[in-house]
Amino acid sequence: MKLLVQADDYGMTTGVTDGIVASGRDGVLTQTGLFTNMPSTEYAVRRYKAEIPHVMLGQDLNLSTGSPVTDPKLIPSLVQENGAFLTSRMHRIRQEADPEHVRYEEAYLEYDNQVKRFIELVGKKPEYICGHAWSNEVSNRALKDIIEKYGVRDAMQLIPMHDSKVIRVGGWSNPVQLPDKSYDYSVMTQLNQDPLKMFISHQLEQFEAYADDPNAIAMIHTHAGFLDRDLYQLSSFSAVRLMEAGFLCSKELKEFIHQHHIELVNYSVFD
């Protein structure tokens, strides 16, 4: 079996960055996508070059977290009055009233400037591109056109969705629906959904069935990271990141990979 191990949101905050670096240095991470519009982006690039250059570095293009690379005055359909991106929730509310509330030209411009900043900081094009969090038909069209412009891998198109020998693992922490139909997505809810325990109890048997098949491909998709104040201000997806980083660095996962002679790979396996 070949195994890809991905962590999204590299550079979102210093804590997320540190957790992903640990997952590549001490764990089994094989690829991660960089945010280029965050205050910690340059810190993330420095740590990447110094500590985990063996990990494939792609890019997570983003229209809903932090502030844009582009002058906010040039992309009014994407930003709040303070110049920060509309959050995912704000996008969803606006889309209910106007399905095309985001203008194609503005999404394309911001995506283009994010890729240009990646090239400036890293010294090369991203190895792959993936969209982050919120999207709609207009933003997806801009994303597709940017991927074609730069000629990089489209992460969403690489892994076949309906192949019996393709195993996708992720989504470790999900909101718990309460009797009144509301949702609990508290820190404790996330901490109680341990990805290592879930892997052993729910996915291990499936992995073992294909572990010795050289044509089988598996992907572990995470949002690994450590916690910091900035993350709590940006995202409800918080404590699960710490649990996922622990999973990628766990002796149980590393021993399973070693015992079954599983080959750790990245998206280049599809070239």
SETI-468988 format. One record per residue (C-alpha): residue in three letters; x, y, z negated. Coordinates in pm, whole numbers, padded with zeros to 5 digits, always signed. Example, Ala and Ser with C-alpha at 12.3 -4.5 7.8 and 13.67 -1.06 7.14 Angstrom:
2
Ala+01230-00450-00780;Ser+01367-00106-00714;
end
This chain:
271
Met+00000+00000+00000;Lys+00098+00358+00067;Leu-00004+00613-00195;Leu-00040+00990-00160;Val-00063+01190-00482;Gln-00182+01549-00452;Ala-00224+01841-00690;Asp-00407+02153-00571;Asp-00371+02515-00691;Tyr+00008+02538-00725;Gly+00091+02893-00833;Met-00261+02974-00959;Thr-00110+03058-01301;Thr+00223+02994-01472;Gly+00063+02716-01676;Val-00082+02541-01372;Thr+00256+02581-01201;Asp+00443+02429-01495;Gly+00210+02128-01507;Ile+00250+02060-01137;Val+00628+02092-01159;Ala+00626+01838-01443;Ser+00407+01607-01233;Gly+00660+01621-00947;Arg+00972+01608-01162;Asp+00864+01349-01422;Gly+00565+01191-01250;Val+00451+01056-00915;Leu+00329+01371-00737;Thr+00405+01371-00364;Gln+00239+01692-00237;Thr+00094+02018-00359;Gly-00072+02327-00210;Leu+00055+02677-00293;Phe-00160+02982-00368;Thr+00014+03287-00221;Asn-00218+03556-00358;Met-00154+03519-00731;Pro+00082+03704-00971;Ser+00263+03376-01044;Thr+00321+03287-00676;Glu+00686+03394-00667;Tyr+00753+03213-00995;Ala+00600+02900-00842;Val+00818+02923-00532;Arg+01134+02963-00742;Arg+01051+02657-00951;Tyr+00959+02457-00642;Lys+01292+02525-00473;Ala+01491+02456-00788;Glu+01313+02149-00926;Ile+01075+01970-00689;Pro+01188+02027-00327;His+01116+01658-00259;Val+00742+01728-00300;Met+00565+01828+00022;Leu+00456+02191-00003;Gly+00134+02285+00171;Gln-00095+02581+00122;Asp-00435+02627-00040;Leu-00604+02914+00144;Asn-00830+03100-00092;Leu-01115+03353-00074;Ser-01256+03324-00426;Thr-00982+03332-00693;Gly-00766+03628-00789;Ser-00702+03920-00556;Pro-00637+03923-00181;Val-00303+03968-00008;Thr-00474+04207+00234;Asp-00570+04565+00140;Pro-00922+04522-00008;Lys-01045+04818+00196;Leu-00992+04610+00512;Ile-01197+04312+00389;Pro-01503+04455+00209;Ser-01719+04145+00259;Leu-01473+03938+00052;Val-01414+04157-00253;Gln-01573+04312-00559;Glu-01559+04684-00634;Asn-01240+04631-00837;Gly-01064+04479-00535;Ala-01063+04120-00665;Phe-01217+03841-00460;Leu-01582+03763-00504;Thr-01594+03455-00727;Ser-01741+03130-00599;Arg-02061+03206-00792;Met-02083+03555-00641;His-02034+03412-00293;Arg-02313+03161-00346;Ile-02555+03428-00469;Arg-02480+03658-00174;Gln-02509+03373+00071;Glu-02864+03302-00041;Ala-02961+03647+00084;Asp-02725+03655+00383;Pro-02578+03324+00511;Glu-02314+03523+00700;His-02226+03768+00423;Val-01857+03699+00491;Arg-01732+03848+00815;Tyr-01522+03619+01033;Glu-01262+03887+01118;Glu-01203+03960+00748;Ala-01169+03594+00648;Tyr-00930+03535+00938;Leu-00721+03841+00845;Glu-00688+03739+00482;Tyr-00605+03379+00567;Asp-00346+03498+00819;Asn-00182+03727+00565;Gln-00172+03448+00307;Val+00011+03221+00554;Lys+00250+03502+00646;Arg+00333+03546+00279;Phe+00396+03173+00246;Ile+00645+03189+00533;Glu+00811+03497+00384;Leu+00856+03339+00040;Val+00926+02976+00131;Gly+01115+03031+00457;Lys+00902+02798+00668;Lys+00541+02721+00756;Pro+00328+02522+00512;Glu+00339+02146+00567;Tyr-00040+02137+00555;Ile-00332+02373+00493;Cys-00639+02312+00282;Gly-00926+02542+00188;His-00985+02621-00178;Ala-01317+02600-00363;Trp-01594+02808-00204;Ser-01644+02811+00171;Asn-01919+02854+00428;Glu-01956+02808+00803;Val-01792+03143+00881;Ser-01492+03097+00651;Asn-01447+02739+00773;Arg-01431+02862+01131;Ala-01165+03117+01035;Leu-00975+02845+00849;Lys-00982+02613+01150;Asp-00856+02890+01378;Ile-00569+02975+01142;Ile-00466+02609+01128;Glu-00462+02599+01506;Lys-00267+02927+01528;Tyr+00016+02796+01309;Gly+00005+02437+01430;Val+00010+02278+01087;Arg-00164+01972+00945;Asp-00531+02012+00856;Ala-00557+01833+00522;Met-00929+01774+00560;Gln-00883+01585+00886;Leu-00591+01359+00797;Ile-00743+01080+00591;Pro-01024+00875+00753;Met-01338+00894+00543;His-01495+00562+00645;Asp-01200+00324+00665;Ser-01236+00026+00433;Lys-00861+00030+00368;Val-00856+00395+00258;Ile-00906+00452-00114;Arg-00972+00803-00244;Val-00952+00867-00618;Gly-01029+01196-00792;Gly-01305+01406-00942;Trp-01206+01292-01288;Ser-01403+01539-01493;Asn-01764+01612-01408;Pro-02023+01822-01595;Val-02247+01627-01827;Gln-02618+01684-01762;Leu-02813+01750-02081;Pro-03176+01652-02151;Asp-03296+02005-02065;Lys-03130+01972-01720;Ser-02854+02221-01809;Tyr-02488+02121-01784;Asp-02214+02089-02041;Tyr-01871+02159-01892;Ser-01696+02255-02213;Val-01332+02191-02291;Met-01427+01895-02511;Thr-01634+01743-02230;Gln-01330+01760-02004;Leu-01096+01620-02269;Asn-01332+01327-02327;Gln-01307+01221-01962;Asp-00954+01080-01960;Pro-00840+01010-01601;Leu-00599+00737-01713;Lys-00877+00547-01891;Met-01112+00604-01597;Phe-00849+00478-01352;Ile-00788+00163-01554;Ser-01157+00090-01609;His-01300+00192-01270;Gln-01035+00211-00996;Leu-00759-00031-01095;Glu-00937-00339-00958;Gln-00984-00173-00619;Phe-00619-00068-00609;Glu-00504-00419-00698;Ala-00713-00567-00416;Tyr-00515-00369-00157;Ala-00185-00311-00337;Asp+00005-00572-00134;Asp-00139-00464+00202;Pro+00117-00245+00386;Asn-00160-00098+00602;Ala-00373+00019+00310;Ile-00362+00385+00211;Ala-00469+00536-00119;Met-00490+00896-00232;Ile-00501+01029-00587;His-00633+01385-00569;Thr-00586+01605-00876;His-00579+01959-01007;Ala-00293+01884-01246;Gly-00159+02167-01458;Phe-00091+02300-01806;Leu-00318+02551-01980;Asp-00267+02922-02033;Arg-00475+03233-02100;Asp-00487+03332-01734;Leu-00639+02997-01635;Tyr-00925+03030-01882;Gln-01004+03370-01732;Leu-01004+03231-01377;Ser-01168+02891-01392;Ser-01395+02662-01594;Phe-01183+02379-01453;Ser-00931+02391-01736;Ala-00858+02112-01983;Val-00898+01838-01722;Arg-00583+01971-01554;Leu-00377+01882-01859;Met-00527+01533-01864;Glu-00449+01485-01495;Ala-00087+01597-01539;Gly-00055+01343-01819;Phe-00200+01074-01593;Leu+00049+01146-01312;Cys+00337+01126-01561;Ser+00205+00823-01750;Lys+00414+00509-01786;Glu+00104+00302-01705;Leu+00064+00454-01360;Lys+00436+00447-01285;Glu+00463+00083-01395;Phe+00166-00015-01180;Ile+00325+00151-00876;His+00660-00018-00943;Gln+00515-00364-01011;His+00315-00367-00688;His+00592-00211-00475;Ile+00358+00070-00375;Glu+00521+00325-00146;Leu+00479+00689-00249;Val+00421+00899+00063;Asn+00285+01237+00173;Tyr+00086+01361+00472;Ser+00381+01300+00704;Val+00282+00934+00703;Phe+00007+01027+00950;Asp+00244+01189+01203;
end
